[in-house]
Amino acid sequence: MPIMDGFKATKKIKDYFSSSNIFVGGGCNSDFEDDGSENFKQVPVIVALSASELDSQLIEQCRECGFDDWMSSPLNCQLLKQ
């Protein structure tokens, strides 16, 4: 990404959704439903995709930035659906 990398972008997105002036619903497995309020925001699920094998240091960096999951390419569509 020309302006910021995926770690910074994910951190900014997660920080936005954790601000105190909005109600935050969970990700794709959430029991929350949109109540019609303009303050309701559905938290996006963010999955990191790496061109190389993910080592423990990279996985920890993904966790710290707020990624919901991570995968190495080539992308396995069946694994992504899970």
C-alpha positions, -999 to 999 in steps of 0.1 A, spaced: 0 0 0 15 33 -10 4 54 21 5 27 48 11 -10 52 -15 -35 62 -5 -34 99 -10 4 101 -43 2 82 -57 -25 104 -47 -6 135 -65 25 123 -96 5 113 -97 -13 147 -91 20 166 -119 37 147 -143 9 157 -132 10 193 -140 47 198 -164 54 226 -191 72 206 -202 42 186 -218 9 194 -197 -19 180 -211 -52 168 -189 -82 165 -174 -98 134 -190 -124 112 -199 -147 141 -216 -120 162 -249 -122 179 -253 -84 176 -278 -70 152 -281 -35 137 -306 -17 158 -310 10 132 -291 35 153 -267 58 133 -241 49 160 -241 12 152 -211 0 133 -204 -36 123 -167 -44 130 -151 -57 98 -132 -90 99 -97 -84 87 -75 -114 76 -38 -109 68 -25 -126 37 12 -130 34 32 -141 4 56 -160 26 52 -185 55 41 -167 87 66 -170 115 59 -165 151 71 -129 151 49 -120 122 19 -138 138 25 -118 170 26 -85 150 -7 -95 134 -23 -101 168 -10 -68 182 -24 -48 152 -59 -64 155 -60 -89 126 -88 -114 132 -68 -142 114 -39 -147 90 -31 -169 61 -1 -176 38 -5 -177 0 -13 -194 -21 -48 -188 -9 -68 -219 1 -104 -209 -5 -118 -238 15 -97 -227 45 -109 -191 40 -145 -202 42 -140 -217 76 
